[in-house]
Amino acid sequence: MKLVAKLLVALVANAAALFAAAYFVKDFNLNVTVQSVIFLAAILTLLNLFPKPILKLILGPLIVLTLGLGLILVNMVILYILDTISPDLTIVGIVPLLYSAIIIGLVNFVFHFATKK
């Protein structure tokens, strides 16, 4: 039950992060319907659960050399995958991808910090 609650909180946090990125980043276009945002947040949650740790492992030396800034690259790759999978999300350019990766990464960091015991 604890895992289900944590996944639901992650889903809500990712939905809030997508809304924040759509609000603050100019070329981050999000189809703002409840159904599409929940679908995108669910995909983002799954991408954060499965391929993100693998990318962190592969890019581990780069993350260490850049003192953690390589995590932004990992978040950019995850968002790029989400952009290619879903027609409800369009990110135009590298700079909006970078800014949205920073925003979503900060929201995920706060979420993980808040849910740890």
Secondary structure, 3 states (H helix, E strand, C coil): CHHHHHHHHHHHHHHHHHHHHHHHCCCEEECCCHHHHHHHHHHHHHHHHCHHHHHHHHCHHHHHHCCCCHHHHHHHHHHHHHHHHCCCEEECCHHHHHHHHHHHHHHHHHHHHHHCC
